[in-house]
């Protein structure tokens, strides 16, 4: 189970994800803005919509570009923090988007 604690500060939205067990996953999603992911402790695998994955051990930072569908899976128990700029300079909120990754499609069809 992934525990997610959230908060806001002005135009920023942040959340802290606590992955308590290997295999815990934050579902696939995409953003219409760039955001920073900080792997504080532990090791995670970040999957992207093109089917690629990257294993990252903390402490480390990872930029997730806008429009890139991604999910995060715990390789070990981990603590990960994300920082999002949720509004543009005019105060308009950026919309949230969801898109399945190739990994999800392969998992669902048993082809992985």
Backbone atoms as SQL, in Angstrom:
CREATE TABLE atoms (id INTEGER PRIMARY KEY, chain TEXT, resi INTEGER, resn TEXT, atom TEXT, x REAL, y REAL, z REAL);
INSERT INTO atoms VALUES
  (1, 'A', 1, 'UNK', 'N', 0.841, -1.183, 0.000),
  (2, 'A', 1, 'UNK', 'CA', 0.000, 0.000, 0.000),
  (3, 'A', 1, 'UNK', 'C', 0.880, 1.238, 0.000),
  (4, 'A', 2, 'UNK', 'N', 0.503, 2.219, -0.799),
  (5, 'A', 2, 'UNK', 'CA', 1.230, 3.481, -0.849),
  (6, 'A', 2, 'UNK', 'C', 0.442, 4.511, -0.054),
  (7, 'A', 3, 'UNK', 'N', 1.094, 5.119, 0.925),
  (8, 'A', 3, 'UNK', 'CA', 0.453, 6.202, 1.676),
  (9, 'A', 3, 'UNK', 'C', 0.874, 7.513, 1.046),
  (10, 'A', 4, 'UNK', 'N', -0.101, 8.366, 0.725),
  (11, 'A', 4, 'UNK', 'CA', 0.192, 9.639, 0.080),
  (12, 'A', 4, 'UNK', 'C', -0.307, 10.769, 0.957),
  (13, 'A', 5, 'UNK', 'N', 0.624, 11.656, 1.321),
  (14, 'A', 5, 'UNK', 'CA', 0.299, 12.867, 2.075),
  (15, 'A', 5, 'UNK', 'C', 0.487, 14.047, 1.142),
  (16, 'A', 6, 'UNK', 'N', -0.475, 14.976, 1.118),
  (17, 'A', 6, 'UNK', 'CA', -0.433, 16.081, 0.169),
  (18, 'A', 6, 'UNK', 'C', -0.503, 17.428, 0.874),
  (19, 'A', 7, 'UNK', 'N', -0.135, 18.451, 0.131),
  (20, 'A', 7, 'UNK', 'CA', -0.232, 19.807, 0.635),
  (21, 'A', 7, 'UNK', 'C', -0.078, 20.799, -0.491),
  (22, 'A', 8, 'UNK', 'N', -0.398, 22.050, -0.233),
  (23, 'A', 8, 'UNK', 'CA', -0.241, 23.097, -1.229),
  (24, 'A', 8, 'UNK', 'C', 0.433, 24.304, -0.590),
  (25, 'A', 9, 'UNK', 'N', 1.056, 25.108, -1.441),
  (26, 'A', 9, 'UNK', 'CA', 1.676, 26.356, -1.014),
  (27, 'A', 9, 'UNK', 'C', 1.670, 27.270, -2.228),
  (28, 'A', 10, 'UNK', 'N', 0.747, 28.223, -2.259),
  (29, 'A', 10, 'UNK', 'CA', 0.626, 29.085, -3.424),
  (30, 'A', 10, 'UNK', 'C', 0.255, 28.276, -4.647),
  (31, 'A', 11, 'UNK', 'N', 1.060, 28.384, -5.706),
  (32, 'A', 11, 'UNK', 'CA', 0.796, 27.674, -6.954),
  (33, 'A', 11, 'UNK', 'C', 1.399, 26.278, -6.945),
  (34, 'A', 12, 'UNK', 'N', 2.028, 25.866, -5.852),
  (35, 'A', 12, 'UNK', 'CA', 2.675, 24.558, -5.791),
  (36, 'A', 12, 'UNK', 'C', 1.796, 23.533, -5.087),
  (37, 'A', 13, 'UNK', 'N', 1.837, 22.331, -5.611),
  (38, 'A', 13, 'UNK', 'CA', 1.187, 21.183, -4.990),
  (39, 'A', 13, 'UNK', 'C', 2.290, 20.163, -4.772),
  (40, 'A', 14, 'UNK', 'N', 2.309, 19.565, -3.618),
  (41, 'A', 14, 'UNK', 'CA', 3.331, 18.561, -3.370),
  (42, 'A', 14, 'UNK', 'C', 2.706, 17.357, -2.694),
  (43, 'A', 15, 'UNK', 'N', 3.337, 16.224, -2.892),
  (44, 'A', 15, 'UNK', 'CA', 2.895, 15.046, -2.174),
  (45, 'A', 15, 'UNK', 'C', 4.086, 14.167, -1.842),
  (46, 'A', 16, 'UNK', 'N', 3.923, 13.505, -0.741),
  (47, 'A', 16, 'UNK', 'CA', 4.927, 12.563, -0.249),
  (48, 'A', 16, 'UNK', 'C', 4.314, 11.176, -0.326),
  (49, 'A', 17, 'UNK', 'N', 5.009, 10.281, -1.009),
  (50, 'A', 17, 'UNK', 'CA', 4.502, 8.919, -1.184),
  (51, 'A', 17, 'UNK', 'C', 5.384, 7.969, -0.383),
  (52, 'A', 18, 'UNK', 'N', 4.778, 7.228, 0.512),
  (53, 'A', 18, 'UNK', 'CA', 5.489, 6.238, 1.309),
  (54, 'A', 18, 'UNK', 'C', 5.127, 4.854, 0.769),
  (55, 'A', 19, 'UNK', 'N', 6.100, 4.204, 0.142),
  (56, 'A', 19, 'UNK', 'CA', 5.926, 2.851, -0.390),
  (57, 'A', 19, 'UNK', 'C', 6.371, 1.892, 0.706),
  (58, 'A', 20, 'UNK', 'N', 5.434, 1.172, 1.291),
  (59, 'A', 20, 'UNK', 'CA', 5.769, 0.316, 2.433),
  (60, 'A', 20, 'UNK', 'C', 6.250, -1.067, 2.027),
  (61, 'A', 21, 'UNK', 'N', 5.903, -1.499, 0.810),
  (62, 'A', 21, 'UNK', 'CA', 6.279, -2.848, 0.373),
  (63, 'A', 21, 'UNK', 'C', 6.781, -2.844, -1.062),
  (64, 'A', 22, 'UNK', 'N', 7.674, -3.764, -1.365),
  (65, 'A', 22, 'UNK', 'CA', 8.114, -3.979, -2.728),
  (66, 'A', 22, 'UNK', 'C', 6.891, -4.292, -3.588),
  (67, 'A', 23, 'UNK', 'N', 6.833, -3.682, -4.766),
  (68, 'A', 23, 'UNK', 'CA', 5.701, -3.911, -5.662),
  (69, 'A', 23, 'UNK', 'C', 4.584, -2.902, -5.530),
  (70, 'A', 24, 'UNK', 'N', 4.602, -2.067, -4.489),
  (71, 'A', 24, 'UNK', 'CA', 3.600, -1.002, -4.391),
  (72, 'A', 24, 'UNK', 'C', 3.707, -0.112, -5.626),
  (73, 'A', 25, 'UNK', 'N', 2.552, 0.315, -6.168),
  (74, 'A', 25, 'UNK', 'CA', 2.541, 1.104, -7.395),
  (75, 'A', 25, 'UNK', 'C', 1.639, 2.317, -7.266),
  (76, 'A', 26, 'UNK', 'N', 2.112, 3.449, -7.782),
  (77, 'A', 26, 'UNK', 'CA', 1.262, 4.613, -8.003),
  (78, 'A', 26, 'UNK', 'C', 0.790, 4.492, -9.441),
  (79, 'A', 27, 'UNK', 'N', -0.526, 4.485, -9.680),
  (80, 'A', 27, 'UNK', 'CA', -1.057, 4.225, -11.024),
  (81, 'A', 27, 'UNK', 'C', -0.545, 5.217, -12.072),
  (82, 'A', 28, 'UNK', 'N', -0.625, 4.789, -13.299),
  (83, 'A', 28, 'UNK', 'CA', -0.173, 5.588, -14.426),
  (84, 'A', 28, 'UNK', 'C', -0.978, 6.872, -14.556),
  (85, 'A', 29, 'UNK', 'N', -0.265, 7.944, -14.806),
  (86, 'A', 29, 'UNK', 'CA', -0.899, 9.237, -15.008),
  (87, 'A', 29, 'UNK', 'C', 0.074, 10.132, -15.759),
  (88, 'A', 30, 'UNK', 'N', -0.440, 11.222, -16.297),
  (89, 'A', 30, 'UNK', 'CA', 0.387, 12.199, -16.994),
  (90, 'A', 30, 'UNK', 'C', -0.039, 13.584, -16.528),
  (91, 'A', 31, 'UNK', 'N', 0.841, 14.544, -16.721),
  (92, 'A', 31, 'UNK', 'CA', 0.551, 15.922, -16.330),
  (93, 'A', 31, 'UNK', 'C', 0.737, 16.833, -17.538),
  (94, 'A', 32, 'UNK', 'N', 0.075, 17.961, -17.528),
  (95, 'A', 32, 'UNK', 'CA', 0.230, 18.946, -18.590),
  (96, 'A', 32, 'UNK', 'C', 1.305, 19.963, -18.213),
  (97, 'A', 33, 'UNK', 'N', 2.153, 19.601, -17.275),
  (98, 'A', 33, 'UNK', 'CA', 3.237, 20.456, -16.787),
  (99, 'A', 33, 'UNK', 'C', 4.385, 19.549, -16.349),
  (100, 'A', 34, 'UNK', 'N', 5.600, 20.085, -16.351),
  (101, 'A', 34, 'UNK', 'CA', 6.746, 19.351, -15.818),
  (102, 'A', 34, 'UNK', 'C', 6.608, 19.236, -14.303),
  (103, 'A', 35, 'UNK', 'N', 7.185, 18.192, -13.724),
  (104, 'A', 35, 'UNK', 'CA', 7.272, 18.155, -12.260),
  (105, 'A', 35, 'UNK', 'C', 8.523, 17.401, -11.834),
  (106, 'A', 36, 'UNK', 'N', 8.969, 17.709, -10.625),
  (107, 'A', 36, 'UNK', 'CA', 10.166, 17.087, -10.065),
  (108, 'A', 36, 'UNK', 'C', 9.766, 15.973, -9.112),
  (109, 'A', 37, 'UNK', 'N', 10.481, 14.872, -9.205),
  (110, 'A', 37, 'UNK', 'CA', 10.289, 13.753, -8.297),
  (111, 'A', 37, 'UNK', 'C', 11.594, 13.566, -7.524),
  (112, 'A', 38, 'UNK', 'N', 11.494, 13.571, -6.220),
  (113, 'A', 38, 'UNK', 'CA', 12.673, 13.348, -5.384),
  (114, 'A', 38, 'UNK', 'C', 12.532, 11.985, -4.714),
  (115, 'A', 39, 'UNK', 'N', 13.461, 11.092, -5.023),
  (116, 'A', 39, 'UNK', 'CA', 13.502, 9.799, -4.355),
  (117, 'A', 39, 'UNK', 'C', 14.371, 10.032, -3.123),
  (118, 'A', 40, 'UNK', 'N', 13.755, 10.061, -1.960),
  (119, 'A', 40, 'UNK', 'CA', 14.457, 10.395, -0.718),
  (120, 'A', 40, 'UNK', 'C', 15.211, 9.176, -0.210),
  (121, 'A', 41, 'UNK', 'N', 14.503, 8.063, -0.080),
  (122, 'A', 41, 'UNK', 'CA', 15.121, 6.811, 0.357),
  (123, 'A', 41, 'UNK', 'C', 14.542, 5.666, -0.453),
  (124, 'A', 42, 'UNK', 'N', 15.265, 4.569, -0.510),
  (125, 'A', 42, 'UNK', 'CA', 14.781, 3.383, -1.188),
  (126, 'A', 42, 'UNK', 'C', 15.038, 3.423, -2.688),
  (127, 'A', 43, 'UNK', 'N', 14.451, 2.449, -3.383),
  (128, 'A', 43, 'UNK', 'CA', 14.630, 2.309, -4.825),
  (129, 'A', 43, 'UNK', 'C', 13.277, 2.140, -5.487),
  (130, 'A', 44, 'UNK', 'N', 13.059, 2.876, -6.580),
  (131, 'A', 44, 'UNK', 'CA', 11.812, 2.794, -7.342),
  (132, 'A', 44, 'UNK', 'C', 12.126, 2.584, -8.819),
  (133, 'A', 45, 'UNK', 'N', 11.137, 2.051, -9.536),
  (134, 'A', 45, 'UNK', 'CA', 11.211, 1.940, -10.988),
  (135, 'A', 45, 'UNK', 'C', 10.152, 2.883, -11.544),
  (136, 'A', 46, 'UNK', 'N', 10.571, 3.757, -12.440),
  (137, 'A', 46, 'UNK', 'CA', 9.644, 4.678, -13.091),
  (138, 'A', 46, 'UNK', 'C', 9.410, 4.161, -14.501),
  (139, 'A', 47, 'UNK', 'N', 8.144, 3.837, -14.812),
  (140, 'A', 47, 'UNK', 'CA', 7.747, 3.358, -16.129),
  (141, 'A', 47, 'UNK', 'C', 7.172, 4.535, -16.902),
  (142, 'A', 48, 'UNK', 'N', 7.451, 4.614, -18.198),
  (143, 'A', 48, 'UNK', 'CA', 6.882, 5.669, -19.020),
  (144, 'A', 48, 'UNK', 'C', 6.073, 5.073, -20.156),
  (145, 'A', 49, 'UNK', 'N', 5.294, 5.926, -20.819),
  (146, 'A', 49, 'UNK', 'CA', 4.339, 5.473, -21.826),
  (147, 'A', 49, 'UNK', 'C', 4.978, 4.754, -22.999),
  (148, 'A', 50, 'UNK', 'N', 6.263, 4.985, -23.245),
  (149, 'A', 50, 'UNK', 'CA', 6.913, 4.310, -24.363),
  (150, 'A', 50, 'UNK', 'C', 7.399, 2.916, -23.986),
  (151, 'A', 51, 'UNK', 'N', 7.076, 2.464, -22.770),
  (152, 'A', 51, 'UNK', 'CA', 7.461, 1.135, -22.316),
  (153, 'A', 51, 'UNK', 'C', 8.811, 1.079, -21.640),
  (154, 'A', 52, 'UNK', 'N', 9.521, 2.204, -21.626),
  (155, 'A', 52, 'UNK', 'CA', 10.837, 2.247, -20.984),
  (156, 'A', 52, 'UNK', 'C', 10.680, 2.314, -19.472),
  (157, 'A', 53, 'UNK', 'N', 11.716, 1.868, -18.769),
  (158, 'A', 53, 'UNK', 'CA', 11.707, 1.998, -17.314),
  (159, 'A', 53, 'UNK', 'C', 13.100, 2.385, -16.853),
  (160, 'A', 54, 'UNK', 'N', 13.147, 3.013, -15.704),
  (161, 'A', 54, 'UNK', 'CA', 14.406, 3.435, -15.106),
  (162, 'A', 54, 'UNK', 'C', 14.348, 3.132, -13.618),
  (163, 'A', 55, 'UNK', 'N', 15.367, 2.469, -13.103),
  (164, 'A', 55, 'UNK', 'CA', 15.452, 2.184, -11.673),
  (165, 'A', 55, 'UNK', 'C', 16.310, 3.270, -11.040),
  (166, 'A', 56, 'UNK', 'N', 15.773, 3.898, -9.991),
  (167, 'A', 56, 'UNK', 'CA', 16.471, 5.000, -9.335),
  (168, 'A', 56, 'UNK', 'C', 16.523, 4.735, -7.836),
  (169, 'A', 57, 'UNK', 'N', 17.707, 4.862, -7.260),
  (170, 'A', 57, 'UNK', 'CA', 17.900, 4.714, -5.820),
  (171, 'A', 57, 'UNK', 'C', 18.177, 6.082, -5.218),
  (172, 'A', 58, 'UNK', 'N', 17.487, 6.383, -4.120),
  (173, 'A', 58, 'UNK', 'CA', 17.651, 7.663, -3.449),
  (174, 'A', 58, 'UNK', 'C', 18.892, 7.713, -2.586),
  (175, 'A', 59, 'UNK', 'N', 19.376, 8.915, -2.317),
  (176, 'A', 59, 'UNK', 'CA', 18.742, 10.177, -2.705),
  (177, 'A', 59, 'UNK', 'C', 19.037, 10.536, -4.152),
  (178, 'A', 60, 'UNK', 'N', 17.985, 10.936, -4.864),
  (179, 'A', 60, 'UNK', 'CA', 18.116, 11.321, -6.267),
  (180, 'A', 60, 'UNK', 'C', 16.905, 12.162, -6.665),
  (181, 'A', 61, 'UNK', 'N', 17.065, 12.909, -7.759),
  (182, 'A', 61, 'UNK', 'CA', 15.980, 13.713, -8.317),
  (183, 'A', 61, 'UNK', 'C', 15.731, 13.250, -9.746),
  (184, 'A', 62, 'UNK', 'N', 14.477, 13.347, -10.184),
  (185, 'A', 62, 'UNK', 'CA', 14.112, 12.969, -11.547),
  (186, 'A', 62, 'UNK', 'C', 13.086, 13.970, -12.059),
  (187, 'A', 63, 'UNK', 'N', 13.364, 14.576, -13.213),
  (188, 'A', 63, 'UNK', 'CA', 12.406, 15.463, -13.854),
  (189, 'A', 63, 'UNK', 'C', 11.479, 14.617, -14.713),
  (190, 'A', 64, 'UNK', 'N', 10.171, 14.786, -14.537),
  (191, 'A', 64, 'UNK', 'CA', 9.178, 14.122, -15.371),
  (192, 'A', 64, 'UNK', 'C', 8.598, 15.203, -16.285),
  (193, 'A', 65, 'UNK', 'N', 8.930, 15.169, -17.575),
  (194, 'A', 65, 'UNK', 'CA', 8.438, 16.204, -18.492),
  (195, 'A', 65, 'UNK', 'C', 6.927, 16.146, -18.674),
  (196, 'A', 66, 'UNK', 'N', 6.340, 17.287, -18.992),
  (197, 'A', 66, 'UNK', 'CA', 4.897, 17.339, -19.221),
  (198, 'A', 66, 'UNK', 'C', 4.509, 16.400, -20.345),
  (199, 'A', 67, 'UNK', 'N', 3.324, 15.812, -20.189),
  (200, 'A', 67, 'UNK', 'CA', 2.783, 14.935, -21.206),
  (201, 'A', 67, 'UNK', 'C', 3.309, 13.509, -21.192),
  (202, 'A', 68, 'UNK', 'N', 4.283, 13.206, -20.338),
  (203, 'A', 68, 'UNK', 'CA', 4.842, 11.860, -20.273),
  (204, 'A', 68, 'UNK', 'C', 4.055, 11.038, -19.254),
  (205, 'A', 69, 'UNK', 'N', 3.285, 10.063, -19.755),
  (206, 'A', 69, 'UNK', 'CA', 2.555, 9.184, -18.837),
  (207, 'A', 69, 'UNK', 'C', 3.577, 8.330, -18.096),
  (208, 'A', 70, 'UNK', 'N', 3.369, 8.174, -16.797),
  (209, 'A', 70, 'UNK', 'CA', 4.328, 7.443, -15.974),
  (210, 'A', 70, 'UNK', 'C', 3.633, 6.820, -14.775),
  (211, 'A', 71, 'UNK', 'N', 4.252, 5.776, -14.243),
  (212, 'A', 71, 'UNK', 'CA', 3.849, 5.253, -12.953),
  (213, 'A', 71, 'UNK', 'C', 5.114, 4.936, -12.182),
  (214, 'A', 72, 'UNK', 'N', 4.952, 4.716, -10.897),
  (215, 'A', 72, 'UNK', 'CA', 6.102, 4.498, -10.021),
  (216, 'A', 72, 'UNK', 'C', 5.861, 3.215, -9.246),
  (217, 'A', 73, 'UNK', 'N', 6.836, 2.312, -9.279),
  (218, 'A', 73, 'UNK', 'CA', 6.735, 1.032, -8.591),
  (219, 'A', 73, 'UNK', 'C', 7.899, 0.885, -7.620),
  (220, 'A', 74, 'UNK', 'N', 7.615, 0.452, -6.398),
  (221, 'A', 74, 'UNK', 'CA', 8.649, 0.258, -5.392),
  (222, 'A', 74, 'UNK', 'C', 9.454, -0.999, -5.687),
  (223, 'A', 75, 'UNK', 'N', 10.765, -0.840, -5.813),
  (224, 'A', 75, 'UNK', 'CA', 11.675, -1.983, -5.903),
  (225, 'A', 75, 'UNK', 'C', 12.032, -2.417, -4.486),
  (226, 'A', 76, 'UNK', 'N', 12.139, -1.427, -3.595),
  (227, 'A', 76, 'UNK', 'CA', 12.291, -1.632, -2.153),
  (228, 'A', 76, 'UNK', 'C', 11.338, -0.659, -1.478),
  (229, 'A', 77, 'UNK', 'N', 11.082, -0.789, -0.183),
  (230, 'A', 77, 'UNK', 'CA', 10.335, 0.273, 0.486),
  (231, 'A', 77, 'UNK', 'C', 11.025, 1.609, 0.201),
  (232, 'A', 78, 'UNK', 'N', 10.231, 2.664, -0.020),
  (233, 'A', 78, 'UNK', 'CA', 10.809, 3.933, -0.453),
  (234, 'A', 78, 'UNK', 'C', 9.971, 5.115, 0.006),
  (235, 'A', 79, 'UNK', 'N', 10.617, 6.264, 0.043),
  (236, 'A', 79, 'UNK', 'CA', 9.954, 7.539, 0.308),
  (237, 'A', 79, 'UNK', 'C', 10.239, 8.438, -0.881),
  (238, 'A', 80, 'UNK', 'N', 9.173, 8.929, -1.542),
  (239, 'A', 80, 'UNK', 'CA', 9.305, 9.744, -2.744),
  (240, 'A', 80, 'UNK', 'C', 8.449, 10.995, -2.571),
  (241, 'A', 81, 'UNK', 'N', 9.014, 12.147, -2.931),
  (242, 'A', 81, 'UNK', 'CA', 8.286, 13.413, -2.873),
  (243, 'A', 81, 'UNK', 'C', 8.198, 14.006, -4.274),
  (244, 'A', 82, 'UNK', 'N', 7.034, 14.540, -4.624),
  (245, 'A', 82, 'UNK', 'CA', 6.844, 15.200, -5.918),
  (246, 'A', 82, 'UNK', 'C', 6.421, 16.641, -5.690),
  (247, 'A', 83, 'UNK', 'N', 6.943, 17.525, -6.536),
  (248, 'A', 83, 'UNK', 'CA', 6.596, 18.943, -6.475),
  (249, 'A', 83, 'UNK', 'C', 6.019, 19.324, -7.832),
  (250, 'A', 84, 'UNK', 'N', 4.806, 19.874, -7.818),
  (251, 'A', 84, 'UNK', 'CA', 4.088, 20.232, -9.037),
  (252, 'A', 84, 'UNK', 'C', 3.762, 21.724, -9.001),
  (253, 'A', 85, 'UNK', 'N', 3.922, 22.385, -10.129),
  (254, 'A', 85, 'UNK', 'CA', 3.410, 23.745, -10.267),
  (255, 'A', 85, 'UNK', 'C', 2.044, 23.607, -10.897),
  (256, 'A', 86, 'UNK', 'N', 0.999, 23.825, -10.112),
  (257, 'A', 86, 'UNK', 'CA', -0.363, 23.536, -10.551),
  (258, 'A', 86, 'UNK', 'C', -1.044, 24.689, -11.267),
  (259, 'A', 87, 'UNK', 'N', -0.437, 25.877, -11.232),
  (260, 'A', 87, 'UNK', 'CA', -1.057, 27.040, -11.875),
  (261, 'A', 87, 'UNK', 'C', -0.006, 27.796, -12.675),
  (262, 'A', 88, 'UNK', 'N', -0.460, 28.412, -13.772),
  (263, 'A', 88, 'UNK', 'CA', 0.456, 29.237, -14.541),
  (264, 'A', 88, 'UNK', 'C', 0.564, 30.619, -13.886),
  (265, 'A', 89, 'UNK', 'N', 1.321, 31.500, -14.506),
  (266, 'A', 89, 'UNK', 'CA', 1.546, 32.831, -13.914),
  (267, 'A', 89, 'UNK', 'C', 0.263, 33.628, -13.759),
  (268, 'A', 90, 'UNK', 'N', -0.747, 33.343, -14.584),
  (269, 'A', 90, 'UNK', 'CA', -2.031, 34.049, -14.510),
  (270, 'A', 90, 'UNK', 'C', -2.968, 33.422, -13.486),
  (271, 'A', 91, 'UNK', 'N', -2.538, 32.338, -12.817),
  (272, 'A', 91, 'UNK', 'CA', -3.368, 31.702, -11.812),
  (273, 'A', 91, 'UNK', 'C', -4.278, 30.613, -12.345),
  (274, 'A', 92, 'UNK', 'N', -4.222, 30.324, -13.650),
  (275, 'A', 92, 'UNK', 'CA', -5.057, 29.269, -14.219),
  (276, 'A', 92, 'UNK', 'C', -4.474, 27.912, -13.854),
  (277, 'A', 93, 'UNK', 'N', -5.343, 26.980, -13.445),
  (278, 'A', 93, 'UNK', 'CA', -4.874, 25.646, -13.092),
  (279, 'A', 93, 'UNK', 'C', -4.563, 24.843, -14.340),
  (280, 'A', 94, 'UNK', 'N', -3.474, 24.089, -14.280),
  (281, 'A', 94, 'UNK', 'CA', -3.149, 23.158, -15.352),
  (282, 'A', 94, 'UNK', 'C', -4.065, 21.954, -15.211),
  (283, 'A', 95, 'UNK', 'N', -4.625, 21.458, -16.334),
  (284, 'A', 95, 'UNK', 'CA', -5.492, 20.275, -16.233),
  (285, 'A', 95, 'UNK', 'C', -4.678, 19.005, -15.968),
  (286, 'A', 96, 'UNK', 'N', -5.329, 18.012, -15.397),
  (287, 'A', 96, 'UNK', 'CA', -4.720, 16.719, -15.111),
  (288, 'A', 96, 'UNK', 'C', -5.161, 15.740, -16.193),
  (289, 'A', 97, 'UNK', 'N', -4.282, 14.837, -16.613),
  (290, 'A', 97, 'UNK', 'CA', -4.615, 13.875, -17.662),
  (291, 'A', 97, 'UNK', 'C', -4.197, 12.482, -17.224),
  (292, 'A', 98, 'UNK', 'N', -4.807, 11.474, -17.808),
  (293, 'A', 98, 'UNK', 'CA', -4.480, 10.080, -17.526),
  (294, 'A', 98, 'UNK', 'C', -4.285, 9.355, -18.839),
  (295, 'A', 99, 'UNK', 'N', -3.302, 8.491, -18.892),
  (296, 'A', 99, 'UNK', 'CA', -3.038, 7.705, -20.093),
  (297, 'A', 99, 'UNK', 'C', -2.400, 6.394, -19.671),
  (298, 'A', 100, 'UNK', 'N', -2.858, 5.272, -20.238),
  (299, 'A', 100, 'UNK', 'CA', -2.266, 3.975, -19.910),
  (300, 'A', 100, 'UNK', 'C', -0.901, 3.843, -20.568),
  (301, 'A', 101, 'UNK', 'N', 0.035, 3.225, -19.858),
  (302, 'A', 101, 'UNK', 'CA', 1.344, 2.966, -20.445),
  (303, 'A', 101, 'UNK', 'C', 1.345, 1.609, -21.129),
  (304, 'A', 102, 'UNK', 'N', 2.362, 1.386, -21.953),
  (305, 'A', 102, 'UNK', 'CA', 2.515, 0.076, -22.592),
  (306, 'A', 102, 'UNK', 'C', 2.619, -1.018, -21.544),
  (307, 'A', 103, 'UNK', 'N', 3.284, -0.732, -20.429),
  (308, 'A', 103, 'UNK', 'CA', 3.424, -1.726, -19.360),
  (309, 'A', 103, 'UNK', 'C', 2.054, -2.131, -18.833),
  (310, 'A', 104, 'UNK', 'N', 1.161, -1.168, -18.622),
  (311, 'A', 104, 'UNK', 'CA', -0.187, -1.491, -18.144),
  (312, 'A', 104, 'UNK', 'C', -0.938, -2.346, -19.145),
  (313, 'A', 105, 'UNK', 'N', -0.829, -2.000, -20.410),
  (314, 'A', 105, 'UNK', 'CA', -1.510, -2.759, -21.448),
  (315, 'A', 105, 'UNK', 'C', -0.974, -4.187, -21.474),
  (316, 'A', 106, 'UNK', 'N', 0.353, -4.334, -21.403),
  (317, 'A', 106, 'UNK', 'CA', 0.947, -5.671, -21.406),
  (318, 'A', 106, 'UNK', 'C', 0.567, -6.455, -20.160),
  (319, 'A', 107, 'UNK', 'N', 0.549, -5.794, -18.994),
  (320, 'A', 107, 'UNK', 'CA', 0.123, -6.456, -17.759),
  (321, 'A', 107, 'UNK', 'C', -1.313, -6.957, -17.901),
  (322, 'A', 108, 'UNK', 'N', -2.194, -6.112, -18.444),
  (323, 'A', 108, 'UNK', 'CA', -3.611, -6.446, -18.551),
  (324, 'A', 108, 'UNK', 'C', -3.851, -7.592, -19.513),
  (325, 'A', 109, 'UNK', 'N', -2.990, -7.708, -20.526),
  (326, 'A', 109, 'UNK', 'CA', -3.188, -8.751, -21.525),
  (327, 'A', 109, 'UNK', 'C', -2.293, -9.960, -21.289),
  (328, 'A', 110, 'UNK', 'N', -1.472, -9.911, -20.259),
  (329, 'A', 110, 'UNK', 'CA', -0.597, -11.030, -19.925),
  (330, 'A', 110, 'UNK', 'C', 0.580, -11.205, -20.865),
  (331, 'A', 111, 'UNK', 'N', 0.952, -10.128, -21.574),
  (332, 'A', 111, 'UNK', 'CA', 2.038, -10.221, -22.542),
  (333, 'A', 111, 'UNK', 'C', 3.359, -9.712, -22.005),
  (334, 'A', 112, 'UNK', 'N', 3.499, -9.572, -20.731),
  (335, 'A', 112, 'UNK', 'CA', 4.763, -9.051, -20.204),
  (336, 'A', 112, 'UNK', 'C', 5.492, -10.119, -19.452);
